[in-house]
Amino acid sequence: MRSSVGVLGLSALLVTGCAAASEGAADGGDPKTAATAVARAAEKTERIGSLRYRMTGRMPEEGRIRAEAAMAVKPPAMSLRTTVLGGPDKGVGEVRLVGGAVYVGSDEATEDGKHWMRFGAPGSSGTPSGVKADTTSLADTVRRNPAHESTFLTAADDLRTTGTETVDGVTTTHYEGTATVDEIRASYRDEARSVRQRREQSLAQYEKLGVDELDMDVWIDEAGRTKQLRLQGFGRHGQLDLTITFLDFGKPVTVQAPPASDTLDLAEEMKKAGR
């Protein structure tokens, strides 16, 4: 299940990469006005308790990918199905958070012929066969509303409104800008400790990929919510280019545990090994 475990780290980035941004149109010639609108919408969107999205693009290490996700903040629940379209990790992987347990699945079966592993409560785990994963960061990500990441755009000196566009049949206002990781980090230096920690966790995902500058495009619907987000940059192993389209806000999200008959329970494996 190498592919599915590899998707685990990718999943954390995809969820944290879902940013929300501005509320209403801003004057393209006034970066301060645009930044204020972005910050105001981030605060508004952070109150949303659930969302769905789809994503397509390219990751520096995995190459071309596509994904579909649904997540709820309270109680925490998530389903993220990712397809890696080429390279050594080509295949389908899925991560689910259900009832406090993390499940990692793949289209490749384990030695026992099962397609899922249950890791129990978030934390570092390993099996007697040597499969290891740290699910803490993913679980923490699911508990956070990703809207706060939209404030990264306020660090861009060239933040601007480029006009009105239709995205997926919805009228939107298009904002764009570029900021380095250092500029983004400096932009929240004076925020409360909890805010700094939350943003630092998100920013660290890009640093792990070797991305030191982000080009960001955000399309905002008439309700002041993000309809689509595009993040571009270059990492140690190639190009980052993700387009995330938001489908639903605030609608019920139900995530089911995989069938027990097709799931390898890590806790049971540990008992059998006498741990």
N, C-alpha and C positions, 0 to 999 in steps of 0.2 A: 504493500500500500504506500510505496514511496511517493507516488504522485499526490495522493490525498493528503499526506502529512505535509508535503511541500505547499499545498494550497492553503494550509492553515495560516502560515505567515502572510501569504498574499491576501487572505480574507480579511485580516486585521487592517491592512492598508486600504482595501477597497471600502470597508465600512467607514473608517476614519476619513477616507478621502471624499465622502459625500458631504459637500459643503452646501450651505444655504447662504443667500446673500440678499441683495438690496430690496428695498420697498419703494415702488414707484420710480418714476423717471428722474434723472438728475441731469444737470447741465454738463455736457461733455467737456466744456472748457473750464470747469471748476472742480478739481480733484477733491477739495475739502467737502463740497456738497455731496459728491458721490460717495466719499468715505463715510460721511454721516449716515447716508441712506443704507449703506452696506451694514454698518454696525447696528442700526435700528432694526433692520430685518433679521439679523442674526439673533438678536434678543427675542424677537417675536417667534422665530422658527424653532428656537430651542425649547419652546413650550409644547411643541408637537410631540405626542407620545408614541407615534408609530409612522412608518413609511415603507414604501416599496420603490424599487428602482431597477433599471437594467443598465448594463455597462458594456462598452466595447472599446477595444484599443490595443495598446501594446505596453508591456512591462519590460524593464531593462533586462531581467533574467529569464522570465517565462516566455517572452515573445508575444505573439498575438493571442488575445483572450476575449472571451465574452462571459457575462455573468448575469444572473437574476437574483434579487435578494428581497427579503421582507424582514422587518425587525420591529420589535416593540420594546419600549423602555421599562414599563411597569405592567405586569411582571416581566423580567427580562426574557426575551425569546428572539430567536433569529434563525433564518434559513438562508444560506448563501451557496448557490450552485454555480461552479466555475468550470468553464471549458478552456483548456489550453490547446490551441489549434495546431501547434507544431513543436518541434524540438524534443529533447529527451523526456520531458514531463508531459508529452501530449496525452490528452485524455480528459476525463470528467471527474471532478472532485466536489464534494459537498460538505459543508459544516453546518450543524444544527446545535442550537442551545435550547434545551427543553427541560423544564423542571429543575434547573440548577446543574444538569449534566451536559457535558459537551460530547457530541457525536461527530466522528470524522468518517466520511464514506468515499468510496471510489468505484469506478467501473472495473477495477482490477480486484479480484478476490484475494483474501489472505490465504495462508497455507491450509486453514481450516475450511476454506470455501466460502467464507463470509465476506460481505462487502462493507461492513460498518464496524467501527470500534467505539465503545463507550468509555469515556475517560472519567466519568463521575464528576465530582466537584472540581472547579477550576484549580489548576496547579500543575506542577511538573509530575509526569508519570512515565513509566516504562514497563514493558512486558518482558517476560523471560526470553522471548525471541529477539529482543533488542530494539523493538520499535519504541521510540521516545517522542514526546511532544510536550510543550509547555503551553497549556491552554489559558493561562492567566490573562495574558494581554488581550486575547480575543474576547474573553468574558467581560473584561473591564471595558473594552470597546463597545460591546453591545449595551452595557449599562449607561453609556453616554449618548446623548443626542448629538449627532455629528454636526449640527448647525453651527456650533461655535467656530468651526474651522473656516467659515466664510470670512471671518475677520482677518485672515491672512491677506486678503485682497486689499485691506486698508493700508498695508505697508508699502504698496506700490506707489512710487512717485508719479507714475504716468497713468494712474487710475482714471478711467474716462468712460463715458457713455457713447456707444457707437451708433445707436439708433433703435428702431422698433423692428422686430423680426417675428415670424411665425415659426414656432417649434412644435412639432407633433400636433398641429391643428390649434395651438394656443398662442395668443398674442403675447409677446414678451418684450422686455427692454433688455438690451445687450450691454453688459459691462465687461471691460477687460483691463488688464494691467500685468506688470511683471515685477517680481520682487525676489531678492536673494534670501536664502535661509537666514543669514545674519540680519538682514533688514526685518524679516518677519519676527525673529527672536527679540530684536530691539523694540519692536512695536508693542510688545506686551510686558516689557520690563517693569513697569510701574503698576501693573494690575495686582489684584489680590492673589495670595498664594495659591488658592484653589484654582483660580483661572490660569495662572502660570503653569501649574502642574498639568492641567488638562491640555493646554495648547502645546506644551513641550512633548507630551506623549504622542500627539498627532504629528508634530514636526519631525520627531525622531524616526518615524516610518520612512520619510523621504531621505533622511540622512543615511539610513541603512542601505538604501539603494544607490548612494553616491550622488544624489541630485542636490545641487547647491543653488539652483535658481528655478523658479516656477513661472511659466506663462499661464495666466488664468483667464478664462472666459466664463461668464455666468449670464444665463438668460433667466429673467425674472418675470413671473406671470403677473396679472393685474391684481391678484390678491397679495402681492408682496412676498411670494415664495419662489424658491428656485425651481425652475422647470428643467433646466439642463446646465451642466457644469463640464468644462473641459480643462484638464490640467496637462501641461506639456513641460518637458525638461529632458536632460540627458544625465544618465547615471554611469557608473563604472562599466556596466555591461550593455550599454546601449540606450535606446530611446524610451522615454516615458510619454505616452500619449493616450489619455483616458477620457472618454466622453461618457458622462453619467446622466441619464434621463430619468427624472423623477415621475412616477406614475400615480401614486396615491399618498395623501397625507391624512393622518388621523383616523383611518379606517381600521377595523379590527384585524389583528394578525393572529392566526392560529398556526402553530408549528407542532407537528406530530413526531414522536419518537419513531425511529426506524423499527421494523419488525424484530422482535427478540430472536426469532429463528435465524435472522441474517446478521446478527450483531455479536461481536466478540466483546464480552464484558471484561474490562481490564481488572476490576476488583476481584472477579472470580479467578482470573488467571494468576493474580498475585497470591490468592489463598492456596491454589493448587501447588504453587511453587514454594509454599511454606513461608511466605514473607509477612 
